[in-house]
Amino acid sequence: MTKISEETTLAEILKLPEAEKILAKYNVPCLSCPMAQFEIENLKLGDVCKIYKIDLQKLLSDLKKVYKK
């Protein structure tokens, strides 16, 4: 993965260290949902944020701060 965006899948993001902590901070429910585990390869960050009314720009900002290193 070269860039984190709204098109990045949760599966790609979860491969990164500390990503789960950041997603949990925003209460991304897919982390604990057993059904999401079947489709996590296809769940895009932007879609999840839209469905659960999570501030995409703030979440992207936090993820990018950690992964610019």
N, C-alpha and C positions, 0 to 999 in steps of 0.2 A: 504494500500500500504506500503510495507516494503522497497522498493528500487526503485529509479527512474533510468530507463534505456531507451535504444532506443526502447524497446518493450512496454513501458508504454503508455497507451492510453492518448489522450488529455483530455478525460473525467475524468480520475483519477487525472491527474495533476491539472486540473482546480478546483478540490475540495480543493486544498491547498491554504491557504491564500497567497496573493501576487503573485501567479503563473501567473495570467493574465498579471501583469505588466512585469514580466520577459519575457514571451512569446512575448509580444508587443514590448519589447526592440529589439528583433530579427526579428521583422516584420512578425511573423507567421500569414499568411493571414486567416487561418481557424477561427480565433476568431470572425471575422466580416462577414464571408461568410454564407449566409442563407442556402446553400446546405450542408455545413459541419455539421450544427446542426442536420441533419438527420442521419449522420453516425459518429458522434463524439465519440461514444462508441467503434468504430472499428479503428479509426485513430491512428496509432502508431507514437510516436514522431520521430523515425528513418525514417519512410516513408515520413512524412511531411518535414523533413529536407532535405531528398534526392530530393524530387520533387521540392522544392523551393530553393535549393542550400544554405541552412542555415548550418552554422558550428555546427554540432551536438555535438562535444566535448566541445566547449565553452559554448553552451547552457546547456548541462548536468552539467558542472562545476558550472555555476551560480545557477542552480536549487539546486544542492547538497549543495552549501554553505549556502543557506537559510534553507534547510530542514534537515540539520544535527543537528540543534538546538533541 
